[in-house]
Structures are given as structure tokens and as C-alpha cells.
């Protein structure tokens, strides 16, 4: 259990004490996708979804979710986020929408969970907005692709 920072010596879950950590610039980038039929992707890209602009609503949902991460994930620290940006791009080869979130802060702990929460929520919002057209969509590939800053330094997914 020694390597798992969210557990104390007795094995009980706890919020990590970051008070002695240096304040540094921190960035995290996460990605994911919503796979759907070509017809559903067309409805989205042509702006014919009955609930409105799917990408715009999903982008806002992702931003809002990043700001609420500490309320959703019990052991996350509430953080002052300096930037939350989501790119949602159609991918005809998938077919579907790819979602990428970039989150930045200056603080004592990283923003990986905020980036992952932003992607997951944006993907769920995409699903919600077009589920009337296609219930068989799938959400996948949600992962951290970049983390920078802090004691552990830089991580880039391969």
C-alpha cells in the first residue's frame, strides 16, 4: 500500500496532504471518443441534431465538469483552474467524435483528474444529445495523454 498515496499506513483512504509540495505550473491533457454510425455523425456535423449544437454543448459540459471534479471524485483536491479547453472533432474513420481536454493550473497538485473528468462528461453529453437517433453508440479510449509539472515531472502516453 506504500505506493498508493490515497491510503494511509493502516490502509484507510485519505486525502493526500499536499501542503509541503511546491507550487508549480501543471498541465494535463486527456482524450476519448464517442463511436457512432456514419449517419449519426452526419446529423451532428450537418447541425441537424434536435437538441442543438452537439459539440458546443458537450464542450461546455466538459468545462463545467472539470471545475466540479473535487465534488465528483472523493479524494481530489479542489483546484483553481487557470484553463480548461476542449477540442471536439469529427472522425469519419471511427466514425464518431474525438474529444480532447487540456487543463492547466498553478498549484500543489496536478490536474489529471480534471482533464479526464472533462473528457468523460463531454462524451456522456454527446451520447445524451443524440441517443434518440442511436442508442448503440459507445464511449471509449478515455485516457491521460500528457501530464506536466510537479515532482514527478512530465508524462507522455505512448
Residue frames as a rotation matrix with the C-alpha (Angstrom) as fourth column:
UNK 1
0.560 0.828 0.000 0.00
0.828 -0.560 0.000 0.00
0.000 0.000 -1.000 0.00
UNK 2
0.013 -0.639 -0.769 3.03
0.557 -0.634 0.536 2.31
-0.831 -0.435 0.348 0.40
UNK 3
-0.874 -0.393 0.285 2.94
0.434 -0.368 0.822 3.28
-0.218 0.842 0.493 -3.32
UNK 4
-0.137 0.907 0.397 -0.77
0.771 -0.154 0.618 4.13
0.621 0.391 -0.679 -3.23
UNK 5
-0.879 -0.410 0.245 -0.83
0.217 -0.800 -0.559 7.71
0.425 -0.438 0.792 -1.96
UNK 6
-0.249 0.867 0.431 -4.57
-0.620 -0.485 0.617 7.76
0.744 -0.114 0.658 -1.23
UNK 7
0.701 0.396 -0.593 -4.19
0.189 0.698 0.691 5.17
0.687 -0.597 0.414 1.54
UNK 8
0.427 -0.552 0.716 -2.57
-0.864 -0.481 0.145 5.73
0.265 -0.681 -0.683 4.92
UNK 9
-0.600 -0.800 -0.004 -0.32
-0.749 0.564 -0.347 3.25
0.280 -0.205 -0.938 6.78
UNK 10
-0.537 0.490 0.687 -3.41
-0.348 0.613 -0.709 1.40
-0.768 -0.620 -0.159 8.09
UNK 11
-0.866 0.198 0.459 -4.87
0.488 0.534 0.691 1.08
-0.108 0.822 -0.559 4.60
UNK 12
0.109 0.930 -0.352 -7.60
0.709 -0.321 -0.628 3.67
-0.696 -0.181 -0.694 5.14
UNK 13
0.065 0.005 0.998 -8.47
0.894 -0.445 -0.056 6.05
0.444 0.896 -0.034 2.31
UNK 14
0.253 -0.004 -0.967 -7.45
0.617 -0.769 0.165 9.67
-0.745 -0.639 -0.192 2.91
UNK 15
0.970 0.011 0.244 -6.89
0.188 -0.673 -0.716 12.90
0.156 0.740 -0.654 1.04
UNK 16
0.196 -0.980 -0.021 -3.19
0.928 0.193 -0.319 13.35
0.316 0.043 0.948 0.33
UNK 17
0.658 -0.095 -0.747 -1.52
0.377 -0.817 0.436 16.19
-0.652 -0.569 -0.501 2.24
UNK 18
0.392 -0.492 0.777 -0.02
0.857 -0.111 -0.503 18.44
0.334 0.863 0.378 -0.45
UNK 19
0.984 0.116 -0.135 0.83
0.163 -0.895 0.416 21.34
-0.072 -0.431 -0.899 1.88
UNK 20
0.330 -0.936 -0.127 4.59
-0.033 -0.146 0.989 20.73
-0.944 -0.322 -0.079 1.64
UNK 21
0.124 -0.250 0.960 4.60
0.918 0.396 -0.015 20.36
-0.376 0.884 0.278 -2.16
UNK 22
-0.765 -0.486 -0.424 5.97
0.266 -0.837 0.478 23.13
-0.587 0.253 0.769 -4.33
UNK 23
0.446 0.844 -0.299 3.56
0.070 -0.367 -0.928 25.37
-0.892 0.393 -0.223 -6.23
UNK 24
-0.736 -0.676 0.028 4.30
0.041 -0.003 0.999 24.77
-0.675 0.737 0.030 -9.91
UNK 25
-0.164 0.624 -0.764 2.60
-0.962 -0.272 -0.015 25.17
-0.217 0.732 0.645 -13.27
UNK 26
-0.656 0.040 0.754 0.72
-0.029 0.996 -0.079 21.97
-0.754 -0.074 -0.652 -14.06
UNK 27
-0.225 0.540 -0.811 -0.93
-0.970 -0.204 0.134 20.76
-0.094 0.817 0.569 -17.25
UNK 28
-0.563 0.092 0.821 -2.87
0.029 0.995 -0.092 17.65
-0.826 -0.028 -0.563 -18.17
UNK 29
-0.354 0.460 -0.815 -4.32
-0.935 -0.178 0.306 16.52
-0.004 0.870 0.493 -21.48
UNK 30
-0.516 0.283 0.809 -6.80
-0.061 0.929 -0.364 13.66
-0.855 -0.237 -0.462 -21.80
UNK 31
-0.664 0.302 -0.685 -8.63
-0.740 -0.128 0.661 12.13
0.112 0.945 0.308 -24.73
UNK 32
-0.523 0.545 0.655 -11.57
0.104 0.803 -0.586 9.90
-0.846 -0.239 -0.477 -25.54
UNK 33
-0.915 0.246 -0.319 -14.15
-0.371 -0.207 0.905 9.27
0.157 0.947 0.280 -28.23
UNK 34
-0.081 0.923 0.376 -17.78
-0.383 0.319 -0.867 8.51
-0.920 -0.214 0.328 -28.95
UNK 35
-0.973 -0.229 0.026 -18.16
-0.087 0.471 0.878 5.92
-0.213 0.852 -0.479 -31.70
UNK 36
-0.047 0.996 -0.070 -21.38
-0.243 -0.079 -0.967 6.04
-0.969 -0.028 0.246 -33.72
UNK 37
0.235 0.195 0.952 -22.79
0.813 0.497 -0.302 5.27
-0.532 0.846 -0.042 -37.14
UNK 38
-0.787 -0.519 0.333 -21.82
0.610 -0.579 0.540 7.41
-0.087 0.629 0.773 -40.10
UNK 39
-0.103 0.850 0.517 -25.43
0.616 -0.353 0.704 8.57
0.781 0.391 -0.488 -40.32
UNK 40
0.697 0.329 -0.637 -25.41
0.717 -0.348 0.604 9.86
-0.023 -0.878 -0.478 -36.71
UNK 41
-0.269 -0.871 -0.410 -22.09
0.712 -0.467 0.525 11.61
-0.649 -0.150 0.746 -37.29
UNK 42
-0.672 0.092 0.735 -23.62
0.626 -0.460 0.630 13.27
0.396 0.883 0.251 -40.36
UNK 43
0.442 0.897 0.013 -26.58
0.694 -0.352 0.628 14.52
0.568 -0.268 -0.778 -38.32
UNK 44
0.497 -0.333 -0.802 -24.14
0.684 -0.418 0.597 16.10
-0.534 -0.845 0.020 -35.86
UNK 45
-0.527 -0.847 -0.065 -21.75
0.613 -0.432 0.661 17.62
-0.588 0.309 0.747 -38.40
UNK 46
-0.598 0.387 0.702 -24.60
0.579 -0.396 0.712 18.99
0.554 0.833 0.013 -40.51
UNK 47
-0.971 0.158 0.177 -26.20
-0.235 -0.738 -0.633 20.60
0.030 -0.656 0.754 -37.44
UNK 48
-0.301 0.913 -0.274 -29.39
-0.452 0.116 0.885 18.55
0.840 0.390 0.377 -37.65
UNK 49
-0.725 0.046 -0.687 -29.43
0.549 0.641 -0.536 17.23
0.416 -0.766 -0.490 -34.06
UNK 50
0.197 0.951 0.237 -32.78
0.518 -0.307 0.798 18.12
0.832 -0.035 -0.553 -32.49
UNK 51
0.626 0.028 -0.780 -31.18
0.770 -0.184 0.611 19.16
-0.126 -0.983 -0.136 -29.18
UNK 52
0.931 -0.240 -0.274 -28.87
-0.250 -0.968 -0.001 21.69
-0.265 0.070 -0.962 -30.85
UNK 53
0.456 -0.856 -0.245 -25.14
-0.618 -0.105 -0.779 22.09
0.641 0.507 -0.576 -31.46
UNK 54
0.909 -0.012 -0.416 -23.77
0.216 0.867 0.449 18.85
0.355 -0.498 0.791 -30.03
UNK 55
0.040 -0.992 -0.121 -20.10
0.769 0.107 -0.630 19.84
0.638 -0.068 0.767 -29.91
UNK 56
-0.345 -0.153 0.926 -20.78
-0.226 -0.944 -0.240 23.23
0.911 -0.293 0.291 -28.30
UNK 57
0.622 0.639 0.452 -22.96
-0.618 0.047 0.785 21.78
0.481 -0.767 0.424 -25.57
UNK 58
0.814 -0.374 -0.444 -20.50
0.475 0.869 0.140 18.93
0.334 -0.325 0.885 -24.92
UNK 59
-0.197 -0.917 0.346 -17.62
0.472 -0.398 -0.787 21.42
0.859 0.008 0.511 -24.74
UNK 60
-0.105 0.234 0.966 -19.45
-0.646 -0.755 0.113 23.47
0.756 -0.612 0.231 -22.10
UNK 61
0.890 0.456 -0.020 -20.36
-0.304 0.624 0.720 20.33
0.341 -0.635 0.694 -20.16
UNK 62
0.456 -0.804 -0.381 -16.70
0.688 0.590 -0.422 19.26
0.564 -0.070 0.823 -20.13
UNK 63
-0.409 -0.574 0.709 -15.56
0.022 -0.783 -0.621 22.67
0.912 -0.238 0.333 -18.88
UNK 64
0.272 0.609 0.745 -18.20
-0.777 -0.319 0.543 22.65
0.568 -0.727 0.386 -16.13
UNK 65
0.923 0.099 -0.373 -17.29
0.068 0.910 0.408 19.10
0.380 -0.402 0.833 -15.12
UNK 66
-0.001 -0.995 -0.104 -13.57
0.547 0.086 -0.833 19.90
0.837 -0.058 0.544 -14.83
UNK 67
-0.437 -0.130 0.890 -14.48
-0.437 -0.834 -0.336 22.66
0.786 -0.536 0.308 -12.37
UNK 68
0.438 0.715 0.545 -16.59
-0.861 0.160 0.482 20.20
0.258 -0.680 0.686 -10.32
UNK 69
0.069 -0.445 -0.893 -14.10
-0.235 0.862 -0.448 17.30
0.970 0.240 -0.045 -10.21
UNK 70
-0.872 -0.464 0.156 -13.44
-0.237 0.123 -0.964 17.58
0.428 -0.878 -0.217 -6.46
UNK 71
-0.278 0.856 0.436 -17.19
-0.912 -0.092 -0.400 17.26
-0.302 -0.508 0.806 -5.87
UNK 72
0.607 0.537 -0.586 -17.40
-0.746 0.639 -0.187 14.10
0.275 0.551 0.788 -8.00
UNK 73
0.295 -0.628 -0.720 -14.19
0.182 0.777 -0.603 12.25
0.938 0.047 0.344 -7.10
UNK 74
0.887 0.370 -0.278 -13.97
0.322 -0.062 0.945 11.95
0.332 -0.927 -0.173 -3.30
UNK 75
0.499 -0.746 -0.441 -10.21
0.686 0.029 0.727 12.33
-0.529 -0.666 0.526 -2.74
UNK 76
-0.031 -0.469 0.883 -9.48
0.858 -0.466 -0.217 15.06
0.513 0.750 0.417 -5.31
UNK 77
-0.502 -0.213 -0.838 -8.41
0.645 -0.738 -0.198 18.47
-0.576 -0.640 0.508 -4.08
UNK 78
0.739 0.666 0.104 -10.49
0.595 -0.573 -0.564 21.47
-0.316 0.479 -0.819 -5.18
UNK 79
-0.320 -0.944 0.080 -8.24
0.816 -0.232 0.530 23.42
-0.482 0.235 0.844 -7.53
UNK 80
0.339 0.338 -0.878 -8.25
-0.153 -0.901 -0.406 26.91
-0.928 0.271 -0.253 -9.01
UNK 81
0.168 -0.244 0.955 -8.20
0.839 0.543 -0.009 26.09
-0.517 0.803 0.296 -12.71
UNK 82
-0.331 -0.397 -0.856 -6.44
-0.094 -0.889 0.448 28.56
-0.939 0.229 0.257 -14.98
UNK 83
-0.451 0.169 -0.876 -7.54
-0.892 -0.135 0.432 26.92
-0.045 0.976 0.212 -18.25
UNK 84
-0.291 0.373 0.881 -9.99
0.129 0.928 -0.350 24.28
-0.948 0.011 -0.318 -19.41
UNK 85
-0.194 0.189 -0.963 -10.25
-0.915 -0.388 0.108 23.78
-0.353 0.902 0.249 -23.16
UNK 86
-0.030 0.243 0.970 -11.95
0.099 0.966 -0.239 21.01
-0.995 0.088 -0.053 -25.11
UNK 87
-0.557 -0.109 -0.823 -11.47
-0.804 -0.178 0.568 20.12
-0.208 0.978 0.012 -28.76
UNK 88
0.007 0.624 0.782 -14.23
-0.014 0.782 -0.624 18.00
-1.000 -0.007 0.014 -30.25
UNK 89
-0.418 -0.293 -0.860 -13.52
-0.825 -0.274 0.495 16.83
-0.381 0.916 -0.127 -33.77
UNK 90
0.729 0.684 0.038 -15.40
-0.570 0.637 -0.519 14.58
-0.379 0.356 0.854 -36.16
UNK 91
-0.522 -0.848 0.087 -13.53
-0.665 0.469 0.581 11.46
-0.534 0.245 -0.809 -37.25
UNK 92
0.347 0.725 -0.595 -15.18
-0.938 0.268 -0.221 9.76
0.000 0.635 0.773 -40.24
UNK 93
-0.318 -0.563 -0.763 -12.78
-0.528 0.774 -0.351 6.80
0.787 0.291 -0.543 -39.91
UNK 94
-0.847 -0.006 0.531 -14.04
-0.507 0.307 -0.805 5.99
-0.158 -0.952 -0.263 -36.38
UNK 95
-0.308 0.208 0.928 -16.83
0.325 -0.894 0.308 7.01
0.894 0.396 0.208 -37.21
UNK 96
0.450 0.501 -0.739 -17.59
0.875 -0.078 0.479 9.40
0.182 -0.862 -0.474 -34.38
UNK 97
0.753 -0.176 0.635 -16.33
-0.194 -0.980 -0.041 12.34
0.629 -0.092 -0.772 -32.40
UNK 98
-0.014 -0.823 -0.568 -12.94
0.799 0.332 -0.501 12.60
0.601 -0.461 0.653 -30.74
UNK 99
0.901 0.326 0.287 -12.69
0.057 -0.743 0.666 14.64
0.431 -0.584 -0.688 -27.55
UNK 100
-0.116 -0.951 -0.288 -9.51
0.778 0.093 -0.622 16.16
0.618 -0.296 0.728 -26.11
UNK 101
0.916 0.396 0.067 -9.34
0.246 -0.686 0.685 18.25
0.317 -0.610 -0.726 -22.94
UNK 102
-0.245 -0.966 0.081 -6.47
0.542 -0.206 -0.815 20.44
0.804 -0.156 0.574 -21.77
UNK 103
0.869 0.486 -0.090 -6.48
0.316 -0.406 0.857 21.67
0.380 -0.774 -0.507 -18.18
UNK 104
-0.216 -0.957 0.193 -3.96
0.423 -0.270 -0.865 23.99
0.880 -0.105 0.463 -16.51
UNK 105
0.931 0.363 -0.038 -3.38
0.207 -0.441 0.873 25.31
0.300 -0.821 -0.486 -13.03
UNK 106
-0.229 -0.940 0.254 -0.62
-0.251 -0.195 -0.948 26.63
0.941 -0.281 -0.192 -10.83
UNK 107
0.610 0.538 0.582 -0.74
-0.713 0.053 0.699 24.70
0.345 -0.841 0.416 -7.60
UNK 108
-0.235 -0.701 0.674 0.49
-0.938 0.346 0.032 21.91
-0.255 -0.624 -0.738 -5.37
UNK 109
-0.314 0.154 0.937 -1.18
0.073 0.988 -0.139 19.01
-0.947 0.025 -0.321 -7.13
UNK 110
-0.970 -0.240 0.028 -1.89
0.026 0.011 1.000 18.01
-0.240 0.971 -0.004 -10.71
UNK 111
-0.256 0.897 -0.361 -4.96
-0.754 -0.419 -0.506 18.32
-0.604 0.142 0.784 -12.91
UNK 112
-0.963 -0.143 -0.229 -5.08
-0.257 0.748 0.612 14.85
0.084 0.648 -0.757 -14.45
UNK 113
-0.641 0.767 0.017 -8.43
0.653 0.557 -0.513 14.02
-0.403 -0.318 -0.858 -12.87
UNK 114
-0.052 0.610 -0.791 -9.91
-0.126 -0.789 -0.601 17.30
-0.991 0.068 0.118 -14.09
UNK 115
-0.526 -0.204 -0.826 -8.86
-0.819 -0.141 0.556 16.57
-0.230 0.969 -0.093 -17.68
UNK 116
-0.980 0.158 -0.116 -10.22
0.124 0.957 0.262 13.01
0.153 0.242 -0.958 -17.50
UNK 117
-0.411 0.874 -0.261 -13.49
0.543 0.004 -0.840 14.21
-0.733 -0.487 -0.476 -15.95
UNK 118
-0.200 0.287 -0.937 -13.86
-0.561 -0.818 -0.131 16.83
-0.804 0.499 0.324 -18.67
UNK 119
-0.782 -0.147 -0.606 -13.46
-0.607 0.400 0.687 14.21
0.142 0.904 -0.402 -21.42
UNK 120
-0.890 0.453 -0.059 -15.78
0.455 0.866 -0.209 11.69
-0.043 -0.213 -0.976 -19.78
UNK 121
-0.243 0.839 -0.487 -18.51
0.330 -0.401 -0.855 14.28
-0.912 -0.368 -0.179 -19.25
UNK 122
-0.329 0.084 -0.941 -18.20
-0.776 -0.592 0.218 15.67
-0.539 0.802 0.260 -22.78
UNK 123
-0.927 -0.034 -0.374 -18.52
-0.262 0.772 0.579 12.14
0.269 0.635 -0.725 -24.17
UNK 124
-0.671 0.729 -0.138 -21.58
0.647 0.484 -0.589 11.45
-0.362 -0.484 -0.797 -22.00
UNK 125
-0.182 0.591 -0.786 -23.13
-0.151 -0.806 -0.572 14.71
-0.972 0.014 0.236 -23.18
UNK 126
-0.660 -0.090 -0.746 -22.57
-0.748 -0.016 0.664 13.79
-0.071 0.996 -0.056 -26.82
UNK 127
-0.929 0.330 -0.166 -24.29
0.308 0.941 0.143 10.47
0.203 0.082 -0.976 -26.15
UNK 128
-0.451 0.793 -0.409 -27.18
0.523 -0.137 -0.841 12.19
-0.723 -0.594 -0.353 -24.38
UNK 129
-0.328 0.313 -0.891 -27.73
-0.468 -0.873 -0.135 14.69
-0.821 0.373 0.433 -27.17
UNK 130
-0.314 0.191 -0.930 -28.13
-0.934 0.115 0.339 12.10
0.171 0.975 0.143 -29.94
UNK 131
-0.889 -0.037 0.456 -29.30
-0.213 0.916 -0.341 8.97
-0.405 -0.400 -0.822 -28.10
UNK 132
0.123 0.992 -0.006 -32.75
-0.366 0.039 -0.930 9.39
-0.923 0.116 0.368 -29.63
UNK 133
0.464 -0.042 -0.885 -31.14
-0.885 -0.001 -0.465 8.72
0.019 0.999 -0.038 -33.02
UNK 134
0.244 -0.489 -0.837 -28.73
-0.213 0.816 -0.538 5.96
0.946 0.309 0.095 -31.95
UNK 135
0.801 0.105 0.589 -28.63
-0.597 0.075 0.799 4.14
0.039 -0.992 0.123 -28.63
UNK 136
0.901 -0.432 0.023 -25.83
0.432 0.902 0.006 1.79
-0.023 0.005 1.000 -29.73
UNK 137
0.544 -0.751 0.374 -23.08
-0.362 -0.612 -0.703 4.44
0.757 0.247 -0.605 -29.58
UNK 138
0.661 -0.398 -0.637 -20.06
0.723 0.566 0.397 3.54
0.203 -0.722 0.661 -27.48
UNK 139
0.826 -0.454 0.334 -17.72
-0.518 -0.846 0.130 5.68
0.223 -0.280 -0.934 -25.41
UNK 140
0.828 -0.553 -0.088 -14.10
0.557 0.797 0.232 4.63
-0.058 -0.241 0.969 -25.19
UNK 141
0.207 -0.900 0.383 -10.42
0.748 -0.106 -0.655 5.40
0.630 0.422 0.652 -25.20
UNK 142
0.851 0.099 0.516 -10.58
-0.184 -0.864 0.469 7.75
0.492 -0.494 -0.716 -22.23
UNK 143
0.502 -0.767 -0.400 -7.02
0.863 0.472 0.178 8.18
0.052 -0.435 0.899 -21.04
UNK 144
0.696 -0.431 -0.575 -4.38
-0.080 -0.841 0.535 10.64
-0.714 -0.326 -0.619 -19.94
UNK 145
0.780 -0.442 0.444 -2.07
0.594 0.297 -0.748 11.52
0.199 0.846 0.494 -22.82
UNK 146
-0.152 -0.861 0.486 0.05
0.346 -0.507 -0.789 14.24
0.926 0.048 0.375 -21.20
UNK 147
0.887 0.254 -0.385 0.88
0.451 -0.305 0.839 15.40
0.096 -0.918 -0.386 -17.70
UNK 148
-0.034 -0.923 0.384 3.44
0.548 -0.338 -0.765 18.07
0.836 0.184 0.517 -16.96
UNK 149
0.013 -0.075 0.997 4.64
-0.571 -0.819 -0.054 19.78
0.821 -0.569 -0.054 -13.79
UNK 150
0.825 0.307 0.474 5.13
-0.557 0.300 0.774 18.81
0.095 -0.903 0.419 -10.21
UNK 151
0.166 -0.811 0.561 7.64
-0.745 0.269 0.610 16.48
-0.646 -0.519 -0.560 -8.58
UNK 152
0.196 -0.058 0.979 7.02
0.280 0.960 0.001 13.58
-0.940 0.274 0.205 -10.97
UNK 153
-0.650 -0.608 -0.456 7.66
-0.181 -0.460 0.870 15.81
-0.739 0.647 0.189 -14.00
UNK 154
-0.205 0.492 -0.846 6.45
-0.958 -0.277 0.071 15.06
-0.199 0.826 0.528 -17.49
UNK 155
-0.437 0.177 0.882 4.46
0.136 0.982 -0.130 12.03
-0.889 0.063 -0.453 -18.68
UNK 156
-0.239 0.380 -0.894 3.57
-0.945 -0.304 0.124 11.47
-0.225 0.874 0.431 -22.32
UNK 157
0.410 0.485 0.772 1.47
-0.295 0.872 -0.391 8.45
-0.863 -0.067 0.501 -23.29
UNK 158
-0.713 -0.656 -0.248 2.83
-0.495 0.220 0.841 6.16
-0.497 0.722 -0.481 -25.96
